[in-house]
């Protein structure tokens, strides 16, 4: 049976790799954005991890807790995000073998119901969408050292050998 396992593992790998590549750059890139100045590279990086944290809480039946960082600047922040994403993504990957039943969780909009596959699929799509946004913000400012083609599913499977 085909599952979301490959996609979830690719997502976790690509998140780690892109964050490490951003960390190699000057801290000023964390302030780059594409169109909306509220959505800087830094904000997007935190958003990816924070959203994954929430998806994980929902899938694992955990009560709501806010995603918070001790470090909010530069390389130390990225180190913390890498650690948090590793923890969160490992937990999320454990859900790929679950039965695809509906479950109920609470958000700021009240009680919601979704299938496990919906939340996992959204989590994977969400991270990919925002990784592309990070690279677009860098590209807009002529920083082209990160090529998303290097972080494809094929790039992931090749990294395993």
N, C-alpha and C positions, 0 to 999 in steps of 0.2 A: 504494500500500500504506500502511496506517495503521501508524505506528511509535510508539515511546516518546519520540520527539524533543520533541514539544510538552510532554509531562509532565515530562521532564528539564529542559527550559529553564524551565518554570514553577517547578519546585522550586528551581532556582538563583536565580531572580528573587525568589520568596517568601522564601527564606532571607535574602537580602540585605536585602529591605525590612523584614522583621520585626526583624532584628538592628539595623537603623538606627533603627527606632522604639523599641526597648528602650533603645538608646544615648541617646535624647533624654530618658529618664526619670532620676529620681534613682538613684544607685548602690544605694540600699537595696533596690530591686526585685529585684536580683540574688540576694537572700537569700529571696525569696518562694518558697513551694511550695504544692502542692495538698493532699496527704495525707502523703506521706513526706518528712520534713525533710531526708533525704539527697538528694532530687531537687529542688534549688533551680533557679530560672531560670538561674543561672550554670552549674550542673552540666549542665543540659539543653543549653544553648547549646554548651558544650564537647563534650558527648556527640554532638550532631548532627555537628559538624565531625570529631570523632575517628572516628566510625563511617564517615562518607563517605571519610575518609582510608584506612581499612581496605578498604572496598569498592573504592576506586580501585586500591589495591595488588593486590588479587585480580584484578580485571578486566584490569589492565595487566601481569600476570605479574611484578610486582615483589616482591622479598623483604620480609619484615615489617620495619617500622620503627615505633617508638612515635610517636604524635602528641603533640607537646610544644609548649607555648606559652612565649614569653619573658616575656610579661605575663600575670599571673593576676588582675588586679583592674581593675574599673571600665572606663572608656572606652577605655583603651589595650588592654585585653584584647579588647574588642569590635572595635576597629580591626584587631587581629591576626586575630581569627576571620573578619572580613569578607574580609581579604586571602587567608587560607588557604582559605576556602570558595570564593572566586572561582577560585583556582588549581585546587582539587580538582574543582569542578563542571565547569569547562571540560574537564578531562581525562576526566571521566566521560561527558560529553555526546558525546565522540568515539566512544564505544562503541555508540551507538544504531544505527549502520549496520553493525555486525558481523553475521556469520552467527550464528544462534542455536544454536551448538553447545555441548556440555558442555566444561567445563574443570575442572582440578583445582588446588586451592590448599590451603595449610596454615593451620590455626588452632591455638589452644591445645588443641583437642580432637583434633588430628591432621589427616590428610588428608581433605578434603571434595571433593565433585564437585557442580557446579551448572551450569545453563544460564545463558548471558549474560542472557537476559530475566528470569530469576528474581532475579539479583543486582540488576539495574537496577530491577526492580519493587519489590523490598524496600527498596532505597535511597530511592526516591521515597516509598513508603508511610511508611517510618521517619521521614524528615524531616517529613512532614506531620503525622504522629501527635504528634511532639514539639513542633512549632510550636504545635499546639493545646494541648498541655500548658503551654507557656510562657504563652499567653494566659489559660488557666484559672487559673494561679497568680496572675497579675496581677489577674484578675477577682475572685478570692477576697478580695483585699485592696483591693477597690474601685477599682482602677486599670483604667479601661475605655476608654482612649484608642486601643487597637488592636482593630479589628474585623476578624476573619478573613475576612468577606465581601469586604472590599476587596482581598484577596490570592488570589482565586479564579483559575481558568484564564482566565475572562473578563476579570478585572482585569489579568492579564498581557497578554492579546492586545490589550486596549485601550491598555495602556501602550506598545505598539509603534507606535501610530499618532500 
